[in-house]
Amino acid sequence: MIDKERFPKELIALIEAGLEGRSDAISVPPPVFDAMKGELVDYDMQEKWLTNRFPVLQEHLNPYGNMQGGIIAAAIDNTIGPLSMLVSPPNFTRYMNIKYAKVVASELGHIFVTATFIGQKKRQLFFEAVVKDSDGNRLSSAEATHWVIA
């Protein structure tokens, strides 16, 4: 089910069109996005990018007081995933390669993840993502390949 209260009508129409009548079987946003308290910040469907914001939560910290790498990966996946639904029929993450540049300290409060659709080759979709703090400092980056479901 698509939560129509939380997304712009343009995005809802694109998601529903891409799901080809199967929107009742899909949960948008997914429960993990809600558990991470994710928030859609901005998007550009012409340029094919989307930005989400995620808080740095106490329960997501590693023993050093920084956001755990797997949580950063989940934030990236939770940004590329919605974009992938907007640019293609149903698909899933096949590969994701992440480069961590700086720690995500709890004092940052939030991270911003911007995903960009790079292109498609047959059933493969290619994405890039950048994780930044509120000052625009790069914290992590990723490349992902998705596979379109036949």
N, CA, C and O atoms as a DFTB+ gen file, in Angstrom:
600 C
 N C O
     1  1       0.837      -1.181       0.000
     2  2       0.000       0.000       0.000
     3  2       0.886       1.249       0.000
     4  3       1.865       1.310       0.743
     5  1       0.560       2.214      -0.803
     6  2       1.321       3.449      -0.886
     7  2       0.723       4.469       0.070
     8  3      -0.475       4.750       0.025
     9  1       1.569       5.021       0.937
    10  2       1.154       6.059       1.877
    11  2       1.072       7.378       1.116
    12  3       2.076       8.072       0.954
    13  1      -0.113       7.714       0.656
    14  2      -0.305       8.874      -0.218
    15  2      -0.232      10.201       0.512
    16  3      -0.211      11.257      -0.121
    17  1      -0.193      10.161       1.831
    18  2      -0.071      11.387       2.622
    19  2       1.369      11.901       2.641
    20  3       1.599      13.089       2.868
    21  1       2.334      11.021       2.407
    22  2       3.745      11.364       2.608
    23  2       4.521      11.659       1.335
    24  3       5.685      12.051       1.408
    25  1       3.907      11.483       0.168
    26  2       4.636      11.654      -1.071
    27  2       3.906      12.591      -2.014
    28  3       2.675      12.619      -2.036
    29  1       4.658      13.359      -2.796
    30  2       4.037      14.226      -3.803
    31  2       3.274      13.389      -4.827
    32  3       3.666      12.265      -5.141
    33  1       2.186      13.950      -5.341
    34  2       1.330      13.219      -6.288
    35  2       2.101      12.740      -7.506
    36  3       1.815      11.665      -8.033
    37  1       3.071      13.519      -7.961
    38  2       3.875      13.130      -9.120
    39  2       4.599      11.815      -8.856
    40  3       4.644      10.944      -9.725
    41  1       5.166      11.668      -7.661
    42  2       5.889      10.442      -7.325
    43  2       4.943       9.266      -7.177
    44  3       5.257       8.157      -7.611
    45  1       3.791       9.494      -6.570
    46  2       2.808       8.412      -6.405
    47  2       2.374       7.888      -7.768
    48  3       2.284       6.678      -7.973
    49  1       2.108       8.797      -8.698
    50  2       1.687       8.386     -10.044
    51  2       2.776       7.574     -10.730
    52  3       2.477       6.573     -11.380
    53  1       4.015       7.981     -10.600
    54  2       5.124       7.253     -11.213
    55  2       5.310       5.875     -10.586
    56  3       5.534       4.891     -11.292
    57  1       5.217       5.807      -9.256
    58  2       5.354       4.516      -8.572
    59  2       4.231       3.575      -8.996
    60  3       4.479       2.416      -9.330
    61  1       3.000       4.071      -8.981
    62  2       1.868       3.222      -9.348
    63  2       1.965       2.750     -10.793
    64  3       1.640       1.601     -11.089
    65  1       2.406       3.620     -11.694
    66  2       2.553       3.233     -13.098
    67  2       3.627       2.155     -13.240
    68  3       3.453       1.197     -13.993
    69  1       4.729       2.310     -12.520
    70  2       5.807       1.328     -12.586
    71  2       5.423      -0.025     -12.010
    72  3       5.946      -1.057     -12.431
    73  1       4.512      -0.018     -11.050
    74  2       4.087      -1.275     -10.424
    75  2       3.038      -2.006     -11.232
    76  3       2.683      -3.140     -10.908
    77  1       2.537      -1.374     -12.278
    78  2       1.601      -2.007     -13.209
    79  2       0.438      -2.703     -12.506
    80  3       0.170      -3.879     -12.749
    81  1      -0.247      -1.968     -11.635
    82  2      -1.428      -2.512     -10.971
    83  2      -1.151      -3.371      -9.760
    84  3      -2.085      -3.946      -9.201
    85  1       0.083      -3.483      -9.333
    86  2       0.434      -4.322      -8.183
    87  2       0.715      -3.498      -6.939
    88  3       1.348      -3.995      -6.008
    89  1       0.258      -2.241      -6.899
    90  2       0.598      -1.355      -5.784
    91  2       0.021      -1.817      -4.458
    92  3       0.524      -1.418      -3.407
    93  1      -1.024      -2.648      -4.469
    94  2      -1.584      -3.150      -3.214
    95  2      -0.668      -4.176      -2.550
    96  3      -0.811      -4.447      -1.358
    97  1       0.267      -4.748      -3.305
    98  2       1.165      -5.764      -2.768
    99  2       2.509      -5.172      -2.326
   100  3       3.386      -5.893      -1.850
   101  1       2.658      -3.865      -2.487
   102  2       3.912      -3.183      -2.173
   103  2       3.666      -2.190      -1.042
   104  3       2.641      -1.508      -1.021
   105  1       4.603      -2.111      -0.107
   106  2       4.495      -1.179       1.013
   107  2       5.452      -0.012       0.768
   108  3       6.670      -0.181       0.822
   109  1       4.895       1.170       0.499
   110  2       5.691       2.374       0.237
   111  2       5.235       3.470       1.174
   112  3       4.074       3.873       1.105
   113  1       6.087       3.969       2.044
   114  2       7.471       3.547       2.231
   115  2       7.525       2.201       2.951
   116  3       6.579       1.829       3.645
   117  1       8.625       1.472       2.789
   118  2       8.724       0.177       3.453
   119  2       8.908       0.349       4.958
   120  3       9.355       1.404       5.407
   121  1       8.575      -0.664       5.734
   122  2       8.716      -0.574       7.191
   123  2      10.118      -0.180       7.652
   124  3      10.255       0.517       8.657
   125  1      11.164      -0.609       6.939
   126  2      12.532      -0.271       7.341
   127  2      12.784       1.230       7.201
   128  3      13.508       1.806       8.014
   129  1      12.208       1.866       6.199
   130  2      12.348       3.319       6.012
   131  2      11.730       4.042       7.210
   132  3      12.305       4.993       7.739
   133  1      10.565       3.582       7.623
   134  2       9.908       4.168       8.797
   135  2      10.699       3.900      10.076
   136  3      10.819       4.784      10.924
   137  1      11.237       2.689      10.222
   138  2      12.014       2.355      11.419
   139  2      13.254       3.234      11.524
   140  3      13.692       3.576      12.623
   141  1      13.817       3.598      10.375
   142  2      14.990       4.473      10.362
   143  2      14.599       5.949      10.424
   144  3      15.462       6.826      10.449
   145  1      13.284       6.216      10.449
   146  2      12.739       7.575      10.495
   147  2      13.213       8.415       9.305
   148  3      13.547       9.592       9.437
   149  1      13.228       7.753       8.127
   150  2      13.615       8.420       6.894
   151  2      12.580       9.438       6.455
   152  3      11.403       9.349       6.802
   153  1      13.050      10.411       5.679
   154  2      12.177      11.492       5.205
   155  2      12.616      11.909       3.798
   156  3      13.794      12.181       3.567
   157  1      11.672      11.956       2.869
   158  2      11.947      12.452       1.526
   159  2      12.205      13.951       1.615
   160  3      11.394      14.693       2.169
   161  1      13.333      14.396       1.070
   162  2      13.705      15.812       1.133
   163  2      13.469      16.495      -0.199
   164  3      12.854      17.561      -0.247
   165  1      13.952      15.892      -1.292
   166  2      13.855      16.531      -2.594
   167  2      14.052      15.480      -3.678
   168  3      14.577      14.398      -3.419
   169  1      13.627      15.807      -4.889
   170  2      13.803      14.910      -6.020
   171  2      13.703      15.710      -7.309
   172  3      13.161      16.815      -7.328
   173  1      14.229      15.142      -8.378
   174  2      14.123      15.722      -9.708
   175  2      13.973      14.559     -10.671
   176  3      14.939      13.846     -10.942
   177  1      12.775      14.363     -11.187
   178  2      12.530      13.218     -12.052
   179  2      13.115      13.411     -13.442
   180  3      13.370      12.432     -14.143
   181  1      13.329      14.641     -13.851
   182  2      13.964      14.885     -15.144
   183  2      15.436      14.482     -15.092
   184  3      15.950      13.845     -16.012
   185  1      16.106      14.861     -14.007
   186  2      17.520      14.513     -13.830
   187  2      17.688      13.145     -13.161
   188  3      18.798      12.613     -13.106
   189  1      16.601      12.581     -12.658
   190  2      16.561      11.243     -12.052
   191  2      17.434      11.125     -10.809
   192  3      18.333      10.287     -10.742
   193  1      17.156      11.979      -9.828
   194  2      17.818      11.876      -8.527
   195  2      16.793      12.105      -7.425
   196  3      15.736      12.699      -7.639
   197  1      17.142      11.613      -6.241
   198  2      16.249      11.694      -5.081
   199  2      17.122      11.820      -3.831
   200  3      18.155      11.161      -3.714
   201  1      16.690      12.679      -2.895
   202  2      17.419      12.866      -1.633
   203  2      16.518      12.548      -0.458
   204  3      15.382      13.016      -0.386
   205  1      17.032      11.748       0.461
   206  2      16.358      11.442       1.726
   207  2      17.227      11.919       2.883
   208  3      18.440      12.084       2.754
   209  1      16.572      12.132       4.009
   210  2      17.259      12.515       5.241
   211  2      16.987      11.451       6.289
   212  3      15.861      10.973       6.428
   213  1      18.040      11.084       7.033
   214  2      17.916      10.089       8.092
   215  2      18.557      10.633       9.359
   216  3      19.666      11.164       9.304
   217  1      17.884      10.513      10.500
   218  2      18.507      10.952      11.751
   219  2      19.570       9.951      12.202
   220  3      19.491       8.759      11.903
   221  1      20.550      10.457      12.917
   222  2      21.558       9.588      13.536
   223  2      20.975       9.212      14.903
   224  3      21.052       9.988      15.855
   225  1      20.399       8.028      14.983
   226  2      19.703       7.576      16.188
   227  2      20.647       6.832      17.135
   228  3      21.589       6.172      16.698
   229  1      20.384       6.947      18.410
   230  2      21.179       6.272      19.443
   231  2      21.272       4.774      19.180
   232  3      22.333       4.177      19.363
   233  1      20.177       4.166      18.755
   234  2      20.170       2.722      18.528
   235  2      20.927       2.304      17.262
   236  3      21.058       1.110      16.996
   237  1      21.421       3.258      16.487
   238  2      22.184       2.965      15.277
   239  2      23.684       3.213      15.448
   240  3      24.439       3.176      14.477
   241  1      24.108       3.466      16.682
   242  2      25.510       3.779      16.930
   243  2      26.331       2.526      17.208
   244  3      25.844       1.559      17.796
   245  1      27.593       2.567      16.770
   246  2      28.518       1.478      17.077
   247  2      29.165       1.745      18.446
   248  3      28.839       2.750      19.078
   249  1      30.058       0.888      18.916
   250  2      30.665       1.095      20.240
   251  2      31.439       2.407      20.383
   252  3      31.689       2.854      21.502
   253  1      31.819       3.028      19.267
   254  2      32.585       4.279      19.305
   255  2      31.694       5.520      19.279
   256  3      32.190       6.647      19.294
   257  1      30.387       5.312      19.240
   258  2      29.457       6.436      19.229
   259  2      29.191       7.014      17.854
   260  3      28.661       8.118      17.734
   261  1      29.557       6.273      16.813
   262  2      29.316       6.706      15.434
   263  2      28.268       5.806      14.798
   264  3      28.046       4.684      15.254
   265  1      27.622       6.302      13.740
   266  2      26.627       5.500      13.038
   267  2      27.305       4.257      12.471
   268  3      28.331       4.354      11.798
   269  1      26.732       3.103      12.742
   270  2      27.263       1.819      12.306
   271  2      27.216       1.755      10.782
   272  3      26.251       2.214      10.171
   273  1      28.254       1.185      10.165
   274  2      28.361       1.133       8.710
   275  2      27.184       0.470       8.021
   276  3      26.778       0.894       6.939
   277  1      26.635      -0.559       8.632
   278  2      25.476      -1.230       8.042
   279  2      24.239      -0.344       8.011
   280  3      23.401      -0.466       7.117
   281  1      24.130       0.541       8.982
   282  2      23.006       1.485       9.004
   283  2      23.186       2.523       7.898
   284  3      22.217       2.930       7.258
   285  1      24.428       2.948       7.677
   286  2      24.702       3.865       6.563
   287  2      24.337       3.172       5.249
   288  3      23.723       3.779       4.371
   289  1      24.716       1.907       5.120
   290  2      24.364       1.133       3.924
   291  2      22.851       1.032       3.762
   292  3      22.335       1.136       2.649
   293  1      22.143       0.831       4.865
   294  2      20.682       0.758       4.806
   295  2      20.089       2.093       4.366
   296  3      19.119       2.115       3.608
   297  1      20.657       3.208       4.832
   298  2      20.170       4.526       4.409
   299  2      20.391       4.708       2.909
   300  3      19.534       5.254       2.214
   301  1      21.530       4.257       2.416
   302  2      21.802       4.334       0.982
   303  2      20.801       3.481       0.216
   304  3      20.209       3.937      -0.763
   305  1      20.613       2.241       0.663
   306  2      19.680       1.323      -0.005
   307  2      18.250       1.860       0.053
   308  3      17.472       1.662      -0.881
   309  1      17.905       2.540       1.147
   310  2      16.568       3.113       1.297
   311  2      16.399       4.414       0.522
   312  3      15.318       5.003       0.540
   313  1      17.432       4.866      -0.148
   314  2      17.321       6.013      -1.035
   315  2      17.378       5.554      -2.490
   316  3      16.599       6.019      -3.323
   317  1      18.291       4.650      -2.789
   318  2      18.346       4.118      -4.147
   319  2      17.069       3.335      -4.462
   320  3      16.546       3.417      -5.574
   321  1      16.571       2.582      -3.487
   322  2      15.373       1.757      -3.706
   323  2      14.174       2.538      -4.208
   324  3      13.599       2.166      -5.230
   325  1      13.769       3.617      -3.526
   326  2      12.628       4.387      -4.029
   327  2      12.886       4.991      -5.418
   328  3      11.987       5.033      -6.258
   329  1      14.114       5.455      -5.649
   330  2      14.436       5.993      -6.965
   331  2      14.314       4.902      -8.020
   332  3      13.826       5.150      -9.123
   333  1      14.755       3.701      -7.682
   334  2      14.678       2.600      -8.646
   335  2      13.232       2.284      -9.013
   336  3      12.949       1.881     -10.141
   337  1      12.321       2.465      -8.065
   338  2      10.900       2.233      -8.342
   339  2      10.336       3.297      -9.283
   340  3       9.357       3.054      -9.989
   341  1      10.955       4.465      -9.288
   342  2      10.475       5.559     -10.123
   343  2      11.010       5.485     -11.552
   344  3      10.394       6.031     -12.468
   345  1      12.138       4.824     -11.755
   346  2      12.752       4.805     -13.082
   347  2      12.605       3.472     -13.812
   348  3      13.001       3.363     -14.973
   349  1      12.044       2.458     -13.155
   350  2      12.022       1.136     -13.760
   351  2      10.876       0.304     -13.210
   352  3      10.318       0.613     -12.158
   353  1      10.529      -0.766     -13.939
   354  2       9.603      -1.751     -13.364
   355  2      10.234      -2.368     -12.122
   356  3      11.395      -2.086     -11.824
   357  1       9.502      -3.201     -11.391
   358  2      10.046      -3.805     -10.175
   359  2      11.445      -4.390     -10.389
   360  3      11.727      -5.044     -11.393
   361  1      12.311      -4.124      -9.398
   362  2      13.706      -4.543      -9.482
   363  2      14.241      -4.731      -8.073
   364  3      13.561      -4.399      -7.102
   365  1      15.444      -5.257      -7.952
   366  2      16.033      -5.444      -6.632
   367  2      17.530      -5.155      -6.693
   368  3      18.139      -5.179      -7.763
   369  1      18.107      -4.884      -5.536
   370  2      19.538      -4.608      -5.445
   371  2      20.312      -5.898      -5.694
   372  3      20.098      -6.907      -5.021
   373  1      21.202      -5.850      -6.658
   374  2      22.031      -7.002      -6.972
   375  2      23.412      -6.846      -6.335
   376  3      23.931      -7.782      -5.726
   377  1      23.998      -5.671      -6.478
   378  2      25.303      -5.359      -5.898
   379  2      25.274      -3.941      -5.348
   380  3      24.609      -3.063      -5.899
   381  1      25.996      -3.729      -4.266
   382  2      26.176      -2.369      -3.762
   383  2      27.585      -2.282      -3.174
   384  3      27.959      -3.074      -2.310
   385  1      28.351      -1.317      -3.651
   386  2      29.725      -1.111      -3.205
   387  2      29.769       0.251      -2.500
   388  3      29.390       1.267      -3.082
   389  1      30.228       0.265      -1.259
   390  2      30.229       1.492      -0.456
   391  2      31.644       1.870      -0.079
   392  3      32.458       1.019       0.279
   393  1      31.926       3.161      -0.163
   394  2      33.204       3.692       0.293
   395  2      32.905       4.663       1.428
   396  3      32.226       5.672       1.237
   397  1      33.424       4.341       2.617
   398  2      33.238       5.194       3.782
   399  2      34.401       6.184       3.834
   400  3      35.561       5.777       3.882
   401  1      34.094       7.484       3.825
   402  2      35.134       8.511       3.812
   403  2      35.376       9.102       5.195
   404  3      36.522       9.325       5.586
   405  1      34.301       9.355       5.935
   406  2      34.394       9.939       7.282
   407  2      33.372       9.268       8.180
   408  3      32.367       8.738       7.706
   409  1      33.633       9.292       9.477
   410  2      32.658       8.728      10.409
   411  2      31.419       9.614      10.463
   412  3      31.484      10.825      10.250
   413  1      30.306       8.983      10.751
   414  2      29.053       9.712      10.958
   415  2      28.865       9.795      12.468
   416  3      28.293       8.901      13.092
   417  1      29.359      10.887      13.038
   418  2      29.296      11.093      14.486
   419  2      27.872      11.418      14.910
   420  3      27.119      12.033      14.156
   421  1      27.511      11.009      16.099
   422  2      26.152      11.252      16.601
   423  2      25.816      12.736      16.648
   424  3      24.651      13.113      16.526
   425  1      26.841      13.587      16.824
   426  2      26.611      15.033      16.902
   427  2      26.080      15.624      15.594
   428  3      25.541      16.730      15.591
   429  1      26.229      14.895      14.484
   430  2      25.755      15.416      13.202
   431  2      24.244      15.559      13.172
   432  3      23.712      16.426      12.479
   433  1      23.561      14.725      13.911
   434  2      22.099      14.817      13.968
   435  2      21.388      14.115      12.834
   436  3      20.479      13.321      13.079
   437  1      21.778      14.386      11.589
   438  2      21.156      13.788      10.412
   439  2      22.202      13.557       9.333
   440  3      23.258      14.190       9.316
   441  1      21.882      12.639       8.438
   442  2      22.644      12.495       7.207
   443  2      21.675      12.684       6.044
   444  3      20.472      12.457       6.171
   445  1      22.223      13.100       4.920
   446  2      21.446      13.294       3.701
   447  2      22.024      12.372       2.640
   448  3      23.225      12.389       2.371
   449  1      21.156      11.569       2.042
   450  2      21.593      10.626       1.020
   451  2      20.936      11.017      -0.300
   452  3      19.712      11.093      -0.402
   453  1      21.775      11.263      -1.312
   454  2      21.270      11.568      -2.646
   455  2      21.650      10.429      -3.578
   456  3      22.825      10.089      -3.715
   457  1      20.643       9.844      -4.216
   458  2      20.848       8.769      -5.185
   459  2      20.561       9.313      -6.573
   460  3      19.641      10.106      -6.770
   461  1      21.364       8.873      -7.531
   462  2      21.203       9.289      -8.921
   463  2      21.172       8.057      -9.815
   464  3      21.994       7.152      -9.674
   465  1      20.215       8.034     -10.736
   466  2      20.134       6.972     -11.733
   467  2      21.132       7.284     -12.835
   468  3      21.085       8.358     -13.434
   469  1      22.040       6.344     -13.105
   470  2      23.105       6.551     -14.088
   471  2      22.711       6.010     -15.462
   472  3      23.005       6.632     -16.483
   473  1      22.051       4.863     -15.488
   474  2      21.663       4.295     -16.776
   475  2      21.223       2.853     -16.653
   476  3      21.163       2.283     -15.564
   477  1      20.915       2.281     -17.810
   478  2      20.408       0.917     -17.860
   479  2      21.056       0.183     -19.015
   480  3      21.265       0.750     -20.087
   481  1      21.373      -1.086     -18.788
   482  2      21.873      -1.976     -19.827
   483  2      21.102      -3.278     -19.691
   484  3      21.316      -4.044     -18.752
   485  1      20.214      -3.518     -20.624
   486  2      19.304      -4.665     -20.585
   487  2      18.537      -4.651     -19.262
   488  3      17.795      -3.706     -18.993
   489  1      18.705      -5.686     -18.434
   490  2      17.965      -5.759     -17.167
   491  2      18.742      -5.181     -15.989
   492  3      18.299      -5.295     -14.847
   493  1      19.890      -4.566     -16.245
   494  2      20.692      -3.985     -15.169
   495  2      20.463      -2.472     -15.096
   496  3      20.469      -1.773     -16.109
   497  1      20.263      -1.998     -13.879
   498  2      20.119      -0.563     -13.622
   499  2      21.330      -0.128     -12.807
   500  3      21.787      -0.862     -11.930
   501  1      21.854       1.067     -13.092
   502  2      23.050       1.543     -12.407
   503  2      22.745       2.839     -11.655
   504  3      22.131       3.760     -12.194
   505  1      23.189       2.886     -10.401
   506  2      22.944       4.025      -9.526
   507  2      24.228       4.443      -8.824
   508  3      25.147       3.644      -8.639
   509  1      24.268       5.705      -8.442
   510  2      25.311       6.219      -7.557
   511  2      24.611       6.920      -6.410
   512  3      23.502       7.431      -6.566
   513  1      25.261       6.943      -5.262
   514  2      24.699       7.637      -4.100
   515  2      25.823       8.325      -3.340
   516  3      26.963       7.863      -3.324
   517  1      25.473       9.433      -2.716
   518  2      26.411      10.190      -1.897
   519  2      25.737      10.479      -0.567
   520  3      24.574      10.880      -0.525
   521  1      26.477      10.272       0.526
   522  2      26.004      10.585       1.870
   523  2      26.756      11.827       2.324
   524  3      27.985      11.874       2.282
   525  1      25.996      12.840       2.761
   526  2      26.610      14.087       3.219
   527  2      26.008      14.509       4.553
   528  3      24.931      14.053       4.940
   529  1      26.723      15.386       5.244
   530  2      26.172      15.994       6.449
   531  2      25.436      17.280       6.052
   532  3      25.381      17.618       4.870
   533  1      24.884      17.984       7.013
   534  2      24.097      19.189       6.716
   535  2      24.948      20.329       6.157
   536  3      24.408      21.280       5.592
   537  1      26.271      20.245       6.308
   538  2      27.168      21.259       5.737
   539  2      27.646      20.890       4.335
   540  3      28.399      21.639       3.714
   541  1      27.208      19.740       3.841
   542  2      27.596      19.311       2.504
   543  2      28.886      18.520       2.437
   544  3      29.388      18.249       1.346
   545  1      29.430      18.146       3.581
   546  2      30.649      17.332       3.606
   547  2      30.333      15.892       3.230
   548  3      29.389      15.301       3.756
   549  1      31.120      15.327       2.323
   550  2      30.920      13.950       1.877
   551  2      31.370      12.983       2.972
   552  3      32.493      13.069       3.470
   553  1      30.482      12.070       3.336
   554  2      30.765      11.089       4.375
   555  2      30.978       9.693       3.797
   556  3      31.823       8.936       4.274
   557  1      30.205       9.363       2.769
   558  2      30.273       8.050       2.116
   559  2      29.765       8.200       0.693
   560  3      29.101       9.175       0.344
   561  1      30.098       7.203      -0.118
   562  2      29.553       7.145      -1.469
   563  2      29.325       5.684      -1.819
   564  3      29.889       4.787      -1.191
   565  1      28.501       5.455      -2.818
   566  2      28.181       4.081      -3.198
   567  2      27.838       3.998      -4.670
   568  3      27.412       4.969      -5.295
   569  1      28.038       2.811      -5.198
   570  2      27.576       2.452      -6.525
   571  2      26.728       1.202      -6.351
   572  3      27.062       0.316      -5.564
   573  1      25.635       1.140      -7.089
   574  2      24.756      -0.030      -6.975
   575  2      24.280      -0.467      -8.350
   576  3      24.083       0.345      -9.254
   577  1      24.104      -1.760      -8.476
   578  2      23.509      -2.346      -9.660
   579  2      22.241      -3.044      -9.213
   580  3      22.255      -3.840      -8.275
   581  1      21.150      -2.741      -9.888
   582  2      19.872      -3.410      -9.627
   583  2      19.524      -4.292     -10.810
   584  3      19.989      -4.079     -11.930
   585  1      18.706      -5.274     -10.539
   586  2      18.284      -6.239     -11.548
   587  2      16.772      -6.111     -11.718
   588  3      16.023      -6.230     -10.749
   589  1      16.325      -5.867     -12.954
   590  2      14.897      -5.772     -13.243
   591  2      14.296      -7.170     -13.216
   592  3      14.812      -8.087     -13.855
   593  1      13.213      -7.326     -12.480
   594  2      12.531      -8.608     -12.361
   595  2      11.812      -8.903     -13.670
   596  3      11.078      -8.062     -14.190
   597  1      12.028     -10.096     -14.194
   598  2      11.414     -10.474     -15.491
   599  2       9.925     -10.672     -15.350
   600  3       9.249     -10.990     -16.329
